[in-house]
Amino acid sequence: MIDIKMNWFYRIIIHLVLSVVLFYFVFSLGSTYIYTFGHFNLENALANVSFKKYMSEIEEIFLIYFTLLGIIHGYFYLKKIKIIKAQESQIQIDLMNSRLNVLKAQLQPIFIFNTLDSISNLIETNEEKSQNLIADFGELFREIIESKDENLIPLRKEWEFLNKFISIAKLRYSEDVKFRIKLDHEIMDVLVPSLMLQPLVEYDLSFYRFNPEDKLELTLDVSEVDNKRIRMHIQINGTLKEGANLDTSNSNPVLENIKDRLSALYNNNFEFSMLKENNIIITTLLIPRIYG
């Protein structure tokens, strides 16, 4: 009756009838048992199952019946609440994953358009270089699509993404750009946000000029700190574009997107900073150490 939609008045009537009928049946069985195996004679047994005797104990019967009824309803309601909470948790997880996928999708078009623009500029001046760029871009984009539903991936896989991006960056920008990567190989299985390093590196690079005489150098250091967190440190040294202004406010769409992703993944349990010292831009990200 718990799952049946019914007016409360009819529910009470049904339970009153059931309490009377069921307990009279149990009452009769008890008397029969005592008569059969006890010391009741037939007259005492019939008197014990009489309706008058039964009605004299009706208050106790109702109390027992509705106590049992309350226990049964309480059990099923608690079970239903547990199921509802589990469903709500799953919905929250699905919503978070959908939000993260949307945030990742917002970053990808920027990278796609920038790369396609570079390919367009290279086609007329350097056909071989443009073909290599198309091949590298196609391979990277295929892997991005394959991992689109993964929000946390091993550092090893994130490094593979970044390595392909570096190959594209050298073709897009300049072969003279020096990339120095320092990875702690003991933490290669640590889970990190997917496609997080690429937009950070690309955003930082957007402030610099790419000429052979500028000697642009990018250093990426990923290591473990205080046995609890992973530190991603990006430092670029080169010649800034004229009028380059580092905007780290929440109004910056790229950084806002990155911070939103981090907040959704770590519930604000992260640290993110970006600063400029002369011609050097330093970006630091601290996230919890999580193993898959």
MARKOLGU-988682 format. One record per residue (C-alpha): residue in one letter; x, y, z; residue number from 1. Coordinates in steps of 0.25 Angstrom, whole numbers, always signed. Example, Ala and Ser with C-alpha at 12.3 -4.5 7.8 and 13.67 -1.06 7.14 Angstrom:
<ketis>
@aa->a, x->+49, y->-18, z->+31, i->1
@aa->s, x->+55, y->-4, z->+29, i->2
</ketis>
This chain:
<ketis>
@aa->m, x->+0, y->+0, z->+0, i->1
@aa->i, x->+12, y->+9, z->+2, i->2
@aa->d, x->+14, y->+11, z->-13, i->3
@aa->i, x->-1, y->+12, z->-16, i->4
@aa->k, x->-7, y->+26, z->-18, i->5
@aa->m, x->-19, y->+26, z->-9, i->6
@aa->n, x->-27, y->+36, z->+0, i->7
@aa->w, x->-22, y->+36, z->+14, i->8
@aa->f, x->-37, y->+34, z->+19, i->9
@aa->y, x->-38, y->+21, z->+11, i->10
@aa->r, x->-24, y->+16, z->+16, i->11
@aa->i, x->-28, y->+18, z->+31, i->12
@aa->i, x->-41, y->+10, z->+28, i->13
@aa->i, x->-34, y->-1, z->+22, i->14
@aa->h, x->-23, y->-2, z->+33, i->15
@aa->l, x->-34, y->-2, z->+44, i->16
@aa->v, x->-41, y->-14, z->+37, i->17
@aa->l, x->-28, y->-21, z->+35, i->18
@aa->s, x->-24, y->-19, z->+49, i->19
@aa->v, x->-37, y->-25, z->+54, i->20
@aa->v, x->-37, y->-37, z->+44, i->21
@aa->l, x->-22, y->-40, z->+45, i->22
@aa->f, x->-21, y->-40, z->+60, i->23
@aa->y, x->-34, y->-47, z->+62, i->24
@aa->f, x->-28, y->-58, z->+53, i->25
@aa->v, x->-15, y->-58, z->+61, i->26
@aa->f, x->-23, y->-57, z->+74, i->27
@aa->s, x->-31, y->-70, z->+70, i->28
@aa->l, x->-18, y->-77, z->+66, i->29
@aa->g, x->-12, y->-74, z->+79, i->30
@aa->s, x->-24, y->-80, z->+87, i->31
@aa->t, x->-24, y->-92, z->+78, i->32
@aa->y, x->-9, y->-95, z->+81, i->33
@aa->i, x->-12, y->-93, z->+96, i->34
@aa->y, x->-24, y->-102, z->+96, i->35
@aa->t, x->-16, y->-113, z->+88, i->36
@aa->f, x->-3, y->-113, z->+95, i->37
@aa->g, x->-7, y->-106, z->+108, i->38
@aa->h, x->-17, y->-108, z->+119, i->39
@aa->f, x->-29, y->-101, z->+114, i->40
@aa->n, x->-42, y->-109, z->+112, i->41
@aa->l, x->-51, y->-106, z->+101, i->42
@aa->e, x->-60, y->-97, z->+109, i->43
@aa->n, x->-49, y->-88, z->+113, i->44
@aa->a, x->-43, y->-88, z->+99, i->45
@aa->l, x->-56, y->-84, z->+93, i->46
@aa->a, x->-57, y->-73, z->+103, i->47
@aa->n, x->-43, y->-68, z->+100, i->48
@aa->v, x->-47, y->-66, z->+86, i->49
@aa->s, x->-60, y->-60, z->+88, i->50
@aa->f, x->-62, y->-46, z->+81, i->51
@aa->k, x->-65, y->-40, z->+95, i->52
@aa->k, x->-51, y->-45, z->+100, i->53
@aa->y, x->-45, y->-40, z->+87, i->54
@aa->m, x->-51, y->-26, z->+88, i->55
@aa->s, x->-47, y->-24, z->+103, i->56
@aa->e, x->-32, y->-24, z->+97, i->57
@aa->i, x->-35, y->-16, z->+85, i->58
@aa->e, x->-27, y->-4, z->+90, i->59
@aa->e, x->-15, y->-13, z->+92, i->60
@aa->i, x->-17, y->-19, z->+78, i->61
@aa->f, x->-18, y->-5, z->+71, i->62
@aa->l, x->-5, y->-1, z->+78, i->63
@aa->i, x->+3, y->-13, z->+74, i->64
@aa->y, x->-3, y->-12, z->+59, i->65
@aa->f, x->+0, y->+2, z->+57, i->66
@aa->t, x->+14, y->+1, z->+64, i->67
@aa->l, x->+17, y->-9, z->+54, i->68
@aa->l, x->+11, y->-1, z->+43, i->69
@aa->g, x->+20, y->+11, z->+47, i->70
@aa->i, x->+32, y->+2, z->+47, i->71
@aa->i, x->+29, y->-3, z->+33, i->72
@aa->h, x->+26, y->+10, z->+27, i->73
@aa->g, x->+38, y->+16, z->+34, i->74
@aa->y, x->+47, y->+6, z->+28, i->75
@aa->f, x->+42, y->+8, z->+14, i->76
@aa->y, x->+42, y->+23, z->+14, i->77
@aa->l, x->+56, y->+23, z->+19, i->78
@aa->k, x->+60, y->+13, z->+7, i->79
@aa->k, x->+52, y->+22, z->-2, i->80
@aa->i, x->+60, y->+35, z->+3, i->81
@aa->k, x->+73, y->+27, z->+1, i->82
@aa->i, x->+70, y->+24, z->-13, i->83
@aa->i, x->+65, y->+39, z->-16, i->84
@aa->k, x->+78, y->+44, z->-10, i->85
@aa->a, x->+86, y->+34, z->-18, i->86
@aa->q, x->+79, y->+39, z->-31, i->87
@aa->e, x->+81, y->+54, z->-27, i->88
@aa->s, x->+96, y->+51, z->-25, i->89
@aa->q, x->+97, y->+44, z->-39, i->90
@aa->i, x->+89, y->+56, z->-45, i->91
@aa->q, x->+99, y->+66, z->-38, i->92
@aa->i, x->+111, y->+58, z->-44, i->93
@aa->d, x->+104, y->+57, z->-58, i->94
@aa->l, x->+102, y->+72, z->-57, i->95
@aa->m, x->+116, y->+75, z->-53, i->96
@aa->n, x->+122, y->+66, z->-64, i->97
@aa->s, x->+113, y->+73, z->-74, i->98
@aa->r, x->+118, y->+87, z->-69, i->99
@aa->l, x->+132, y->+82, z->-70, i->100
@aa->n, x->+130, y->+77, z->-84, i->101
@aa->v, x->+124, y->+91, z->-88, i->102
@aa->l, x->+136, y->+98, z->-82, i->103
@aa->k, x->+146, y->+89, z->-89, i->104
@aa->a, x->+138, y->+91, z->-102, i->105
@aa->q, x->+139, y->+106, z->-100, i->106
@aa->l, x->+154, y->+106, z->-100, i->107
@aa->q, x->+156, y->+97, z->-112, i->108
@aa->p, x->+150, y->+106, z->-123, i->109
@aa->i, x->+161, y->+117, z->-119, i->110
@aa->f, x->+172, y->+107, z->-121, i->111
@aa->i, x->+165, y->+102, z->-134, i->112
@aa->f, x->+164, y->+115, z->-140, i->113
@aa->n, x->+178, y->+120, z->-136, i->114
@aa->t, x->+184, y->+107, z->-143, i->115
@aa->l, x->+175, y->+108, z->-155, i->116
@aa->d, x->+179, y->+123, z->-156, i->117
@aa->s, x->+194, y->+119, z->-156, i->118
@aa->i, x->+192, y->+108, z->-166, i->119
@aa->s, x->+185, y->+118, z->-175, i->120
@aa->n, x->+197, y->+127, z->-174, i->121
@aa->l, x->+207, y->+116, z->-176, i->122
@aa->i, x->+201, y->+110, z->-189, i->123
@aa->e, x->+206, y->+121, z->-198, i->124
@aa->t, x->+220, y->+122, z->-192, i->125
@aa->n, x->+224, y->+108, z->-187, i->126
@aa->e, x->+215, y->+97, z->-193, i->127
@aa->e, x->+223, y->+86, z->-186, i->128
@aa->k, x->+222, y->+93, z->-172, i->129
@aa->s, x->+207, y->+95, z->-174, i->130
@aa->q, x->+206, y->+80, z->-177, i->131
@aa->n, x->+213, y->+76, z->-165, i->132
@aa->l, x->+205, y->+85, z->-157, i->133
@aa->i, x->+192, y->+79, z->-162, i->134
@aa->a, x->+197, y->+65, z->-159, i->135
@aa->d, x->+200, y->+69, z->-145, i->136
@aa->f, x->+188, y->+77, z->-143, i->137
@aa->g, x->+179, y->+65, z->-148, i->138
@aa->e, x->+186, y->+55, z->-139, i->139
@aa->l, x->+184, y->+64, z->-127, i->140
@aa->f, x->+170, y->+67, z->-130, i->141
@aa->r, x->+166, y->+53, z->-131, i->142
@aa->e, x->+172, y->+50, z->-117, i->143
@aa->i, x->+164, y->+62, z->-112, i->144
@aa->i, x->+151, y->+56, z->-117, i->145
@aa->e, x->+154, y->+42, z->-112, i->146
@aa->s, x->+157, y->+48, z->-98, i->147
@aa->k, x->+145, y->+58, z->-98, i->148
@aa->d, x->+138, y->+51, z->-86, i->149
@aa->e, x->+150, y->+50, z->-77, i->150
@aa->n, x->+151, y->+61, z->-67, i->151
@aa->l, x->+163, y->+56, z->-60, i->152
@aa->i, x->+174, y->+48, z->-67, i->153
@aa->p, x->+188, y->+43, z->-63, i->154
@aa->l, x->+199, y->+53, z->-64, i->155
@aa->r, x->+206, y->+44, z->-74, i->156
@aa->k, x->+194, y->+46, z->-84, i->157
@aa->e, x->+193, y->+61, z->-81, i->158
@aa->w, x->+208, y->+61, z->-85, i->159
@aa->e, x->+205, y->+54, z->-98, i->160
@aa->f, x->+195, y->+64, z->-101, i->161
@aa->l, x->+205, y->+76, z->-98, i->162
@aa->n, x->+216, y->+69, z->-106, i->163
@aa->k, x->+207, y->+69, z->-118, i->164
@aa->f, x->+203, y->+84, z->-115, i->165
@aa->i, x->+218, y->+87, z->-114, i->166
@aa->s, x->+221, y->+81, z->-128, i->167
@aa->i, x->+209, y->+90, z->-134, i->168
@aa->a, x->+214, y->+102, z->-126, i->169
@aa->k, x->+228, y->+101, z->-132, i->170
@aa->l, x->+222, y->+101, z->-146, i->171
@aa->r, x->+212, y->+112, z->-143, i->172
@aa->y, x->+221, y->+121, z->-136, i->173
@aa->s, x->+236, y->+119, z->-138, i->174
@aa->e, x->+246, y->+107, z->-137, i->175
@aa->d, x->+254, y->+116, z->-129, i->176
@aa->v, x->+245, y->+115, z->-117, i->177
@aa->k, x->+252, y->+107, z->-106, i->178
@aa->f, x->+243, y->+98, z->-98, i->179
@aa->r, x->+249, y->+92, z->-85, i->180
@aa->i, x->+240, y->+82, z->-79, i->181
@aa->k, x->+243, y->+76, z->-65, i->182
@aa->l, x->+234, y->+65, z->-60, i->183
@aa->d, x->+235, y->+57, z->-47, i->184
@aa->h, x->+234, y->+43, z->-53, i->185
@aa->e, x->+229, y->+38, z->-40, i->186
@aa->i, x->+216, y->+45, z->-41, i->187
@aa->m, x->+213, y->+41, z->-56, i->188
@aa->d, x->+201, y->+34, z->-51, i->189
@aa->v, x->+195, y->+45, z->-43, i->190
@aa->l, x->+181, y->+50, z->-48, i->191
@aa->v, x->+181, y->+64, z->-54, i->192
@aa->p, x->+171, y->+72, z->-61, i->193
@aa->s, x->+170, y->+68, z->-76, i->194
@aa->l, x->+175, y->+79, z->-86, i->195
@aa->m, x->+179, y->+89, z->-75, i->196
@aa->l, x->+193, y->+91, z->-78, i->197
@aa->q, x->+191, y->+94, z->-93, i->198
@aa->p, x->+182, y->+106, z->-92, i->199
@aa->l, x->+191, y->+112, z->-80, i->200
@aa->v, x->+203, y->+110, z->-89, i->201
@aa->e, x->+196, y->+116, z->-101, i->202
@aa->y, x->+190, y->+128, z->-93, i->203
@aa->d, x->+204, y->+131, z->-88, i->204
@aa->l, x->+211, y->+130, z->-101, i->205
@aa->s, x->+201, y->+140, z->-107, i->206
@aa->f, x->+208, y->+152, z->-100, i->207
@aa->y, x->+221, y->+149, z->-107, i->208
@aa->r, x->+228, y->+153, z->-120, i->209
@aa->f, x->+233, y->+141, z->-129, i->210
@aa->n, x->+246, y->+146, z->-135, i->211
@aa->p, x->+259, y->+138, z->-136, i->212
@aa->e, x->+266, y->+150, z->-129, i->213
@aa->d, x->+256, y->+150, z->-117, i->214
@aa->k, x->+261, y->+136, z->-111, i->215
@aa->l, x->+248, y->+132, z->-106, i->216
@aa->e, x->+249, y->+121, z->-95, i->217
@aa->l, x->+238, y->+114, z->-88, i->218
@aa->t, x->+240, y->+105, z->-75, i->219
@aa->l, x->+229, y->+96, z->-70, i->220
@aa->d, x->+232, y->+89, z->-57, i->221
@aa->v, x->+222, y->+79, z->-51, i->222
@aa->s, x->+225, y->+73, z->-37, i->223
@aa->e, x->+220, y->+69, z->-24, i->224
@aa->v, x->+220, y->+78, z->-12, i->225
@aa->d, x->+217, y->+75, z->+3, i->226
@aa->n, x->+213, y->+61, z->-1, i->227
@aa->k, x->+199, y->+66, z->-3, i->228
@aa->r, x->+199, y->+75, z->-15, i->229
@aa->i, x->+204, y->+75, z->-30, i->230
@aa->r, x->+210, y->+88, z->-34, i->231
@aa->m, x->+210, y->+92, z->-49, i->232
@aa->h, x->+219, y->+104, z->-51, i->233
@aa->i, x->+220, y->+111, z->-65, i->234
@aa->q, x->+231, y->+122, z->-67, i->235
@aa->i, x->+233, y->+129, z->-80, i->236
@aa->n, x->+244, y->+138, z->-83, i->237
@aa->g, x->+245, y->+147, z->-96, i->238
@aa->t, x->+241, y->+160, z->-102, i->239
@aa->l, x->+227, y->+164, z->-99, i->240
@aa->k, x->+218, y->+170, z->-110, i->241
@aa->e, x->+217, y->+185, z->-110, i->242
@aa->g, x->+205, y->+188, z->-101, i->243
@aa->a, x->+204, y->+174, z->-96, i->244
@aa->n, x->+195, y->+175, z->-83, i->245
@aa->l, x->+194, y->+163, z->-74, i->246
@aa->d, x->+179, y->+162, z->-70, i->247
@aa->t, x->+177, y->+153, z->-58, i->248
@aa->s, x->+164, y->+158, z->-54, i->249
@aa->n, x->+151, y->+150, z->-55, i->250
@aa->s, x->+147, y->+157, z->-67, i->251
@aa->n, x->+157, y->+150, z->-75, i->252
@aa->p, x->+149, y->+139, z->-82, i->253
@aa->v, x->+161, y->+129, z->-84, i->254
@aa->l, x->+165, y->+130, z->-69, i->255
@aa->e, x->+151, y->+130, z->-64, i->256
@aa->n, x->+148, y->+117, z->-72, i->257
@aa->i, x->+161, y->+111, z->-66, i->258
@aa->k, x->+157, y->+115, z->-52, i->259
@aa->d, x->+143, y->+110, z->-54, i->260
@aa->r, x->+148, y->+96, z->-58, i->261
@aa->l, x->+157, y->+96, z->-46, i->262
@aa->s, x->+146, y->+100, z->-36, i->263
@aa->a, x->+137, y->+90, z->-42, i->264
@aa->l, x->+147, y->+79, z->-40, i->265
@aa->y, x->+153, y->+82, z->-27, i->266
@aa->n, x->+142, y->+91, z->-20, i->267
@aa->n, x->+152, y->+103, z->-19, i->268
@aa->n, x->+163, y->+94, z->-13, i->269
@aa->f, x->+173, y->+99, z->-22, i->270
@aa->e, x->+182, y->+111, z->-24, i->271
@aa->f, x->+184, y->+119, z->-37, i->272
@aa->s, x->+193, y->+131, z->-39, i->273
@aa->m, x->+199, y->+138, z->-51, i->274
@aa->l, x->+209, y->+150, z->-50, i->275
@aa->k, x->+218, y->+158, z->-59, i->276
@aa->e, x->+232, y->+162, z->-55, i->277
@aa->n, x->+239, y->+170, z->-66, i->278
@aa->n, x->+239, y->+161, z->-78, i->279
@aa->i, x->+235, y->+148, z->-70, i->280
@aa->i, x->+221, y->+143, z->-69, i->281
@aa->i, x->+220, y->+133, z->-57, i->282
@aa->t, x->+208, y->+124, z->-56, i->283
@aa->t, x->+206, y->+114, z->-44, i->284
@aa->l, x->+195, y->+104, z->-41, i->285
@aa->l, x->+194, y->+96, z->-29, i->286
@aa->i, x->+184, y->+84, z->-29, i->287
@aa->p, x->+181, y->+73, z->-19, i->288
@aa->r, x->+189, y->+60, z->-22, i->289
@aa->i, x->+180, y->+49, z->-27, i->290
@aa->y, x->+183, y->+36, z->-32, i->291
@aa->g, x->+174, y->+28, z->-40, i->292
</ketis>
